Amino acid sequence: MAGGLLLSSALALLSCSSAKVPDPDGGSSTDLGFAADAQTGGEDAAADAGSDPVDSGVVGGCPALGPLIDEGNGPPRRGDMAFAFDPECRRVLMFYGDAAEPLNCNPSASVFLDDGYAFDVATGRWSSIEVMGASKPLRRARSSGAWDPASKRFIVFGGRYRAGTTGAYTFLNDVWAFDPATKTWEELSAQDAAGAPPGRMNTQIVLDARSNRVVVFGGGKVAAGGISFEAFNDTWAFDLANKTWGELGQHGTKPLGRLFHVTAYDAANQHLYVFGGGGADALTAAQFLRDMHRLDFESDAWSAVTPAGEIPAGRIKATMEYDPARNRLVLFGGHDDGALGNDNDIWTFDIATQTWTRQVEGDVFHAAALGQCDFPADFATIDPASPERRESHAFSILGDIAVMHAGRTDCGLANDTWVLDLLTFTWQRINNSFTGMTCFRSGRQDCMMPGAKKCG
């Protein structure tokens, strides 16, 4: 993708695309045990208690979190949220995010959310999270979440916020914990606390349970002028017991500074992996980063990873999780630097052999744009068994499955939920999105007509 087009699409972080195969349902026939794809309700269906009182908890003894959303619906559409999986109660927790819809391939002022939702794997249902007490984090987007198994709580770090639609952002470096048992937030480290790293957005924290700490690499903030970034390559650990910060990764060759990257923690070998992202020139560079690096927690040393064979395209705002049952990393989606833009491909990185494998190709570029932000309906040939292409989504691995939700597509924000079978790499749609779908996934019948456009 040329630098000029990349500037516009990266600013909005969407590329305005669509599809060629008319299959509005998309999804796989694989049955993962959910009452899937009950398309009830309308656009932007929000939490509604209805006749359902509260989420009773997936596992006995797990606390109820709040009212259930009507079956077949999801939380209001969003991107750039914090999320993590609670393995004991088998549910994904999600907080905050940005509800702003890009307009004509240009970014809109952020709409910062301050809500929370939980996805119950056993039932395939979402519930809103009721928060007790007045103390809670500042609403935010582009933050990062992790689950603390020792204390059974959700940890959130960083992100950005501003009160109005113009002016400078506040880049956050505070740490908060949400306790599902009490449904309360606790501030673990205040904004700009002594010894804290600089505030930042668009990074991903990991939870190192062996050392009872949260680890963060990189991230950044908008630089003066608004079209470049201050991109960090530092690594920090927050000690959850002592509530103190300290730097890591002081040996070896550090990765280049970056944000919009993905990280994952191989707990078995105590290795932190970093892939992709963008540097200070992410909005104007012709290419995103596609390099990979590993931090060994025992030696505190960084080293470059040089896989043999094919590797994923450079991309930003993807998701990558460690799959402990198969000792591999799983990468999904993001926004690439080629003709396609948003992606829905799936890659795995085998830890033992240090090699990438493309498991699902997803949509494929087909027809060139007609002009800036003017794309034909058959811009891409769709993979009807995959979700809409996207970035800024949630993606959590839970045993033999992964849960994917929401994010930004070529056509705006989505709020659909999908479950991926990690043994067969087949998708099942749990709830539909009524916005954010390209022509062939929206159910429109005129997508093959001359002049049909990708969205709406």
PyMOL commands that set and color helices and strands:
alter all, ss='L'
color gray80, all
select helices_A, chain A and resi 3-12+439-442
alter helices_A, ss='H'
color red, helices_A
select strands_A, chain A and resi 82-86+91-98+112-120+125-128+144-148+153-161+170-179+184-189+205-208+213-217+220-222+229-231+235-239+244-248+251-252+262-266+271-277+289-296+301-305+315-316+319-323+328-336+342-350+355-360+364-365+380-381+394-398+401-409+412-421+426-431
alter strands_A, ss='S'
color yellow, strands_A
deselect
rebuild
show_as cartoon
